[in-house]
Amino acid sequence: LKCYSGLLKEQWNIDIIFQHFLCYTCREYVEDLAKIPEKYLKDADVRLIVIGQSSHDHIQDFCTQTGYTHEMYVDPTRSIYKSLQMKQGEIFHQAGSVLV
């Protein structure tokens, strides 16, 4: 298990935070992300990380159903979501000098 702050220090990340594994829109979005070839990410030295706000028990089935093979983590206490001051239904959020 890695701490989120540790993930941020290693290289450039594209972090996608979604509501829950049963959300139809989230599922479709992750299906689209699954189509990004790993080679493109490696060539750009970028990590694609999806973070769900649910139990880790759902990751394996969700990845199997969506075809997602990149990194995925869970934040069941919504601590990342809260620390970024995100709100339900919000698409983009400015956090300091970074567009989230």
DOGURO-84246 format. One record per residue (C-alpha): z, x, y; residue in three letters. Coordinates in pm, whole numbers. Each point is the difference from the previous one (the first is absolute). Last residue first. Example, Ala and Ser with C-alpha at 12.3 -4.5 7.8 and 13.67 -1.06 7.14 Angstrom:
% residues 2
<up = 714&east = 1367&north = -106&rest = SER> .
<up = 66&east = -137&north = -344&rest = ALA> .
This chain:
% residues 100
<up = -1084&east = -718&north = 1926&rest = VAL> .
<up = -158&east = 161&north = 303&rest = LEU> .
<up = 184&east = 326&north = 61&rest = VAL> .
<up = 116&east = 131&north = 336&rest = SER> .
<up = 334&east = -178&north = -21&rest = GLY> .
<up = -35&east = -282&north = -249&rest = ALA> .
<up = -279&east = -233&north = 117&rest = GLN> .
<up = -37&east = -289&north = -244&rest = HIS> .
<up = -311&east = -146&north = -152&rest = PHE> .
<up = -45&east = -311&north = -217&rest = ILE> .
<up = 311&east = -204&north = 76&rest = GLU> .
<up = 43&east = -309&north = -217&rest = GLY> .
<up = 367&east = 69&north = -66&rest = GLN> .
<up = 140&east = 246&north = 251&rest = LYS> .
<up = 16&east = 376&north = -13&rest = MET> .
<up = 282&east = 189&north = 169&rest = GLN> .
<up = -113&east = 326&north = -166&rest = LEU> .
<up = 357&east = 45&north = -123&rest = SER> .
<up = -3&east = -358&north = -131&rest = LYS> .
<up = -315&east = 42&north = -211&rest = TYR> .
<up = 125&east = 335&north = -125&rest = ILE> .
<up = 338&east = -152&north = -96&rest = SER> .
<up = -155&east = -304&north = -168&rest = ARG> .
<up = 282&east = 0&north = -260&rest = THR> .
<up = -252&east = -19&north = -285&rest = PRO> .
<up = -204&east = 292&north = 139&rest = ASP> .
<up = -242&east = 75&north = -280&rest = VAL> .
<up = -241&east = 285&north = -60&rest = TYR> .
<up = -367&east = 34&north = -88&rest = MET> .
<up = -220&east = 308&north = -18&rest = GLU> .
<up = -368&east = -40&north = -92&rest = HIS> .
<up = -127&east = -171&north = -316&rest = THR> .
<up = -57&east = -358&north = 121&rest = TYR> .
<up = -209&east = -201&north = -248&rest = GLY> .
<up = 140&east = -322&north = 146&rest = THR> .
<up = 132&east = -156&north = -323&rest = GLN> .
<up = 113&east = 328&north = -156&rest = THR> .
<up = 160&east = 116&north = 324&rest = CYS> .
<up = 188&east = -330&north = 37&rest = PHE> .
<up = 112&east = 5&north = -363&rest = ASP> .
<up = 137&east = 355&north = 33&rest = GLN> .
<up = 160&east = -56&north = 340&rest = ILE> .
<up = 189&east = -326&north = -72&rest = HIS> .
<up = 325&east = 145&north = -137&rest = ASP> .
<up = 26&east = 223&north = 308&rest = HIS> .
<up = 166&east = -294&north = 176&rest = SER> .
<up = -149&east = -133&north = 319&rest = SER> .
<up = -101&east = 102&north = 346&rest = GLN> .
<up = -317&east = 181&north = -95&rest = GLY> .
<up = -105&east = 341&north = 128&rest = ILE> .
<up = -357&east = 121&north = -46&rest = VAL> .
<up = -66&east = 369&north = 54&rest = ILE> .
<up = -342&east = 157&north = 54&rest = LEU> .
<up = 38&east = 376&north = 31&rest = ARG> .
<up = -235&east = 198&north = 222&rest = VAL> .
<up = -139&east = 352&north = -35&rest = ASP> .
<up = -345&east = -127&north = 108&rest = ALA> .
<up = -165&east = 139&north = -316&rest = ASP> .
<up = 293&east = -131&north = -206&rest = LYS> .
<up = -34&east = -351&north = 144&rest = LEU> .
<up = -374&east = -9&north = -57&rest = TYR> .
<up = 45&east = 136&north = -355&rest = LYS> .
<up = 250&east = -276&north = -83&rest = GLU> .
<up = -277&east = -253&north = 48&rest = PRO> .
<up = 91&east = -299&north = 218&rest = ILE> .
<up = -59&east = -312&north = -214&rest = LYS> .
<up = 374&east = -51&north = -55&rest = ALA> .
<up = 38&east = -65&north = 373&rest = LEU> .
<up = -216&east = -313&north = -42&rest = ASP> .
<up = 220&east = -127&north = -285&rest = GLU> .
<up = 301&east = 81&north = 221&rest = VAL> .
<up = -136&east = -233&north = 268&rest = TYR> .
<up = -66&east = -275&north = -254&rest = GLU> .
<up = 357&east = 27&north = -132&rest = ARG> .
<up = 146&east = -7&north = 350&rest = CYS> .
<up = -199&east = -317&north = 78&rest = THR> .
<up = 122&east = -167&north = -321&rest = TYR> .
<up = 367&east = 88&north = 61&rest = CYS> .
<up = 170&east = 26&north = -341&rest = LEU> .
<up = 70&east = 373&north = 28&rest = PHE> .
<up = 191&east = -33&north = 325&rest = HIS> .
<up = -24&east = 48&north = 375&rest = GLN> .
<up = -227&east = 299&north = 41&rest = PHE> .
<up = 45&east = 347&north = 143&rest = ILE> .
<up = -306&east = 224&north = 3&rest = ILE> .
<up = 64&east = 365&north = 76&rest = ASP> .
<up = -295&east = 231&north = 63&rest = ILE> .
<up = 154&east = 340&north = -32&rest = ASN> .
<up = -75&east = 341&north = 145&rest = TRP> .
<up = 181&east = 277&north = -186&rest = GLN> .
<up = 342&east = 96&north = -145&rest = GLU> .
<up = 239&east = -111&north = 273&rest = LYS> .
<up = -44&east = -377&north = -18&rest = LEU> .
<up = 74&east = -27&north = -371&rest = LEU> .
<up = 340&east = 156&north = 52&rest = GLY> .
<up = 89&east = -264&north = 258&rest = SER> .
<up = -76&east = -264&north = -265&rest = TYR> .
<up = 254&east = 146&north = -245&rest = CYS> .
<up = -151&east = 74&north = -337&rest = LYS> .
<up = 104&east = -144&north = -335&rest = LEU> .
